[in-house]
Amino acid sequence: MRILIVGAGLFGAVSAHELAKQGHAITVIDKRAHIAGNVYTKEVAGIQVHAYGAHIFHTSSRAVWDYVHQFADFNRYTNEVVANYHGELYNLPFNMNTFYQMWGVTTPAQAQAKIAAQRAALGDKTPTNLEEQAISLVGTDIYRKLVRDYTAKQWGQDPRRLPAFIIRRLPVRFTFDNNYFNDPYQGIPIGGYTQVVAKMLAHPNVTVTLNRDFLAAREAYLRDYDAIVYTGMIDQFFDYRFGPLAYRSLRFETKTLATPNFQGNAVINYTDAQTPFTRIIEHKWFEFGAGSTDHTVITREYPQAWRPGGEPYYPLNDQENDSLFAQYQDYAQTTVPQVAFGGRLGMYRYYNMDQVIAAALQFVNNSPLFTPRQR
């Protein structure tokens, strides 16, 4: 089959790699000037810079971990985030180091008692929004300093208007463990992510064209290919005919500095309302200081509202938007059955990198779209 894949990010690259191995002729296009989508990394002063924000690979799936190791060796990086609240520093995720820094408690029993006392502010109420869920998990002090304003900046909404599930995935530990993730497998590819995607796309059955906008020639592509895998925005594919889905966007401000060490950690979150950005990333610490010994590269990350024409990063998966997405899905199945929508934007779902890879593998193996048929 002649298959077009729109988007050279992880979902598109994994799909291209696997379908090419099956003997299909694969064309990959991307509107950007580079491959790898939002996991794109580029070298600056010998430092692998994460151009679209920090990407730490972590998974609980040994199968996915083994799969990515076909394409790169991974280091042993462990994500240990620091939070800065008006100059006060706290370890994240919430653990005994955080509780000691916040309250001076030194035992799990003391920390649990402190949280229980502050949780009483909720009474017997079952948490129905992010604020209530956070207070239920870690109490009012930690919520006020480390959650409330950071969340409001990130999502552009009062936490009382956000669903509770957003905060549930953050670990709360009564041990002195600063590892942000619970997954047993974690690291960053030595030499960056772009090489990983490049190796996925290096199959002789795959042709890649960049700076190519699918929507500018949509009808021709629909006519000329047996099947299309579309990893862009499903609402934009249909010209927002039912209205745009909601997203959050980001702006990145990256600078090379003539200093060997700016902040001493890969990621520091700024959790107060007055600081306009949510975090500063110092890229060299993802690879333990590799690269320049007298320069460093930092990125400030500014969340912002998304509007059509902007770059979407996070879907806002509330009831209204999920219902609208289902409407687009139903319409797609009846009007363009030769098109499969995948990835974070095509499926309107927040995916970690391992989830993207697992979803792409499942899609390629199970989709009836790739059975040759009469045209």
C-alpha positions in Angstrom: 0.0 0.0 0.0 1.0 3.7 -0.5 0.6 5.2 2.9 1.0 8.9 3.9 1.9 9.8 7.4 1.4 13.4 8.4 3.7 14.4 11.2 7.2 13.2 12.0 6.8 13.0 15.7 7.0 9.8 17.8 3.6 8.5 16.7 4.2 9.1 13.1 7.8 7.8 13.2 6.9 4.6 15.0 4.1 4.0 12.6 6.3 4.7 9.6 9.0 2.3 10.9 6.7 -0.6 11.6 4.6 -0.2 8.4 7.8 0.1 6.3 9.0 -3.3 7.8 5.7 -4.8 6.5 6.6 -3.8 3.0 4.4 -0.7 2.5 5.6 2.4 0.7 5.6 5.2 3.3 5.7 8.9 2.7 6.2 11.1 5.8 5.5 14.8 5.7 5.8 17.5 8.3 5.0 21.2 8.3 8.0 22.0 10.4 11.6 22.2 9.1 12.7 19.3 11.3 11.7 15.8 12.3 10.9 14.5 15.8 8.0 16.8 16.6 8.0 18.2 20.1 10.7 15.8 21.3 13.1 17.5 18.8 16.6 18.2 20.3 19.4 20.2 18.8 23.0 20.6 19.8 24.1 24.0 21.1 27.7 24.4 22.5 27.8 20.6 22.7 24.6 20.5 24.8 21.5 18.7 23.7 18.8 21.3 23.9 15.1 20.2 24.3 13.6 22.7 21.9 10.0 22.2 23.1 10.4 21.7 26.8 11.8 19.0 29.0 11.3 15.4 27.8 12.3 12.7 30.2 11.6 9.2 29.0 10.0 7.0 31.7 7.8 3.9 31.5 6.6 0.9 33.4 6.6 -1.2 30.3 9.6 -3.3 29.7 8.5 -3.9 26.1 8.4 -0.2 25.4 11.8 0.3 27.1 13.3 -2.4 25.0 11.8 -1.0 21.9 13.3 2.5 22.2 16.7 0.9 23.0 16.9 -0.3 19.4 17.5 3.3 18.4 19.7 4.8 21.2 21.5 4.1 24.4 19.9 5.8 27.4 21.6 7.4 30.4 20.5 6.9 34.0 19.0 10.4 34.4 16.5 10.6 37.3 14.0 13.5 37.2 14.4 15.3 40.6 12.6 18.6 40.3 13.1 21.6 42.6 10.3 24.2 43.3 11.1 27.8 44.0 8.5 29.8 45.9 9.7 33.3 46.5 13.2 32.0 47.0 12.2 29.1 49.3 13.4 25.8 47.7 11.4 22.6 48.0 11.9 19.1 46.5 9.3 17.6 44.2 7.3 15.5 44.0 5.8 15.6 47.5 7.9 13.5 49.8 9.6 13.6 53.2 12.2 16.1 52.0 9.3 18.4 51.0 7.5 17.9 54.3 10.7 18.6 56.3 11.3 21.8 54.2 7.7 22.9 54.7 7.1 22.0 58.4 10.3 20.8 59.9 8.8 17.3 60.5 11.3 14.4 60.4 9.1 11.2 60.5 6.3 9.9 58.3 4.0 9.9 61.2 4.5 13.6 61.9 4.0 14.4 58.2 0.8 12.4 58.0 -0.5 14.0 61.1 0.2 17.5 59.7 -1.6 16.7 56.4 -4.5 15.1 58.3 -5.0 18.2 60.4 -5.0 20.5 57.3 -7.2 18.1 55.3 -9.9 18.6 57.9 -10.7 21.9 56.1 -12.5 19.8 53.6 -14.7 18.0 56.2 -16.2 14.8 54.8 -16.5 16.3 51.2 -15.3 14.1 48.3 -12.9 16.3 46.2 -14.6 17.5 43.1 -11.9 19.9 41.7 -8.1 20.2 41.6 -7.9 22.5 44.7 -9.9 20.1 46.9 -8.0 17.1 45.6 -4.6 18.8 46.3 -5.7 19.7 49.9 -6.9 16.1 50.4 -3.4 14.8 49.3 -1.0 17.2 50.9 -2.8 19.8 53.0 -3.3 23.6 52.7 0.3 24.8 53.1 1.7 22.8 50.3 -1.3 23.5 48.1 -0.9 27.3 48.7 2.9 27.4 48.0 3.6 24.7 45.5 0.3 23.9 43.7 -2.2 26.8 43.5 -0.4 29.5 41.5 1.7 27.2 39.5 -1.4 25.4 38.3 -3.2 28.6 37.6 -0.3 29.7 35.4 0.0 26.4 33.6 -3.7 26.0 32.8 -4.8 29.6 32.7 -7.7 28.8 35.1 -8.4 28.9 38.8 -7.7 25.4 40.2 -11.2 25.3 41.6 -12.4 25.1 38.0 -10.1 22.3 37.0 -10.9 18.6 37.3 -9.4 16.7 40.2 -7.7 14.0 38.1 -5.0 16.5 36.9 -3.3 16.4 40.3 -3.9 12.7 41.1 -1.0 11.5 39.0 1.6 13.3 41.1 3.2 11.0 43.6 2.9 11.7 47.4 5.5 9.7 49.3 6.4 9.3 52.9 10.0 8.5 52.1 13.0 10.6 51.3 12.7 9.9 47.5 12.9 12.9 45.1 12.4 10.8 41.9 9.5 12.5 40.1 8.3 9.2 38.5 7.3 5.9 39.9 8.1 4.0 36.7 11.0 1.5 37.0 12.6 2.5 33.7 13.8 6.1 33.2 16.5 8.0 31.3 17.3 10.2 28.3 18.9 9.1 25.1 22.6 9.9 25.0 22.9 12.4 22.1 19.2 13.5 22.2 15.9 12.5 20.8 16.2 13.6 17.2 18.6 10.7 16.4 16.0 8.3 17.7 13.4 9.5 15.3 15.9 9.7 12.5 16.8 6.0 12.9 13.1 5.1 12.9 12.7 6.9 9.6 15.8 5.5 8.0 14.1 2.5 6.5 14.5 2.3 2.7 10.7 2.1 2.3 10.3 5.6 4.0 10.5 8.9 2.2 10.5 12.1 4.3 9.6 15.6 3.2 9.7 18.6 5.5 8.2 22.0 5.3 5.1 20.4 3.7 1.6 21.4 4.9 -0.9 18.6 4.4 -3.9 21.0 4.6 -2.6 23.0 1.7 -3.1 20.0 -0.6 -5.6 17.9 1.4 -7.8 16.7 -1.5 -4.8 15.6 -3.6 -3.4 13.6 -0.7 -6.7 12.0 0.0 -7.0 11.0 -3.7 -3.4 9.7 -4.1 -2.8 7.5 -1.1 -4.4 4.2 0.0 -4.3 5.2 3.6 -3.3 8.3 5.7 -2.1 8.5 9.3 -2.8 12.0 10.5 -1.1 13.2 13.7 -2.2 16.8 13.6 -5.3 18.4 15.1 -8.4 16.5 14.3 -10.5 19.7 14.5 -8.2 21.6 12.1 -8.4 18.7 9.6 -12.1 19.4 9.3 -11.7 23.2 9.3 -13.2 23.4 12.8 -16.6 22.6 11.4 -18.0 21.8 14.8 -15.9 24.5 16.6 -12.3 24.4 17.8 -11.2 22.1 20.6 -9.5 23.8 23.5 -5.7 23.6 24.2 -3.0 25.3 26.2 0.0 26.7 24.4 3.6 27.4 25.4 6.2 30.0 24.6 9.9 29.1 25.0 12.7 31.6 25.7 16.1 29.9 25.2 19.4 31.6 25.9 23.1 30.5 25.9 24.9 31.9 28.9 28.6 32.3 29.5 28.6 30.4 32.7 29.2 26.7 33.4 26.3 26.3 35.8 23.2 28.5 36.0 20.9 26.8 38.5 22.5 23.4 39.4 19.5 21.3 38.3 17.8 20.4 35.1 14.4 21.6 36.1 13.3 24.3 38.6 9.6 25.1 38.9 8.6 28.7 39.9 5.4 28.2 41.9 4.5 31.8 42.8 2.0 33.9 40.9 4.4 36.9 40.4 6.9 35.0 38.2 5.5 34.8 34.7 7.1 31.6 33.6 6.5 28.2 35.2 10.0 26.7 35.1 13.6 27.1 34.0 15.3 24.2 32.2 19.1 23.9 32.2 19.6 21.4 29.5 23.2 20.2 30.2 22.1 18.5 33.4 19.9 16.1 31.5 23.3 14.6 30.5 25.1 15.2 33.7 26.9 18.4 32.5 28.0 17.1 29.1 29.0 19.7 26.5 30.6 23.0 27.1 32.5 23.5 30.3 32.2 27.3 30.2 28.7 27.8 28.7 25.2 26.6 29.5 21.8 26.8 27.8 18.6 27.6 29.7 15.0 27.8 28.6 12.2 29.7 30.4 8.7 28.2 29.7 5.7 30.5 29.5 2.2 29.0 29.3 -0.2 30.9 27.3 -3.7 30.8 25.8 -4.1 28.9 22.5 -6.0 30.3 19.6 -6.4 28.7 16.1 -3.2 29.2 14.2 -1.1 28.9 17.3 0.9 25.8 18.5 -1.2 23.5 20.7 0.6 21.6 23.5 -1.9 20.4 26.0 -5.5 19.3 25.3 -8.0 20.5 27.9 -9.8 17.3 28.5 -13.0 18.5 30.3 -16.4 17.1 29.6 -17.3 19.7 27.0 -14.2 19.2 24.9 -14.2 15.4 25.2 -17.8 15.5 23.9 -16.7 17.7 21.0 -13.8 15.4 20.2 -16.2 12.4 20.1 -18.3 14.3 17.5 -15.2 14.8 15.3 -14.3 11.1 15.7 -17.8 10.0 14.5 -17.6 12.4 11.6 -14.2 11.2 10.6 -15.3 7.6 10.5 -18.2 8.3 8.1 -16.4 10.9 5.8 -12.8 9.8 5.6 -12.6 6.1 6.5 -9.1 5.9 4.8 -7.7 8.3 7.5 -6.6 7.2 10.9 -6.0 9.9 13.6 -3.3 9.3 16.1 -1.0 10.9 18.6 -1.6 13.6 21.1 -3.4 16.0 18.7 -5.2 13.4 16.6 -6.5 11.6 19.6 -7.0 14.7 21.7 -5.3 13.1 24.7 -2.3 13.9 26.9 0.3 11.2 26.2 3.6 10.6 27.8 6.3 9.5 25.3 6.0 5.8 26.3 2.2 6.0 25.9 2.6 7.4 22.4 4.9 4.6 21.4 2.7 1.9 22.9 -0.4 3.5 21.1 1.4 3.6 17.8 2.5 -0.1 18.0 -1.0 -1.2 19.0 -2.5 0.9 16.2 -0.2 -0.6 13.5 -0.8 -4.1 14.7 -4.5 -3.9 15.1 -5.9 -1.4 12.5 -7.8 -2.8 9.6 -6.7 0.2 7.6 -3.6 -1.4 6.3 -5.2 -4.4 4.6 -4.7 -4.0 0.8 -8.0 -3.4 -1.0 -9.2 -2.6 -4.4 -9.2 1.1 -5.2 
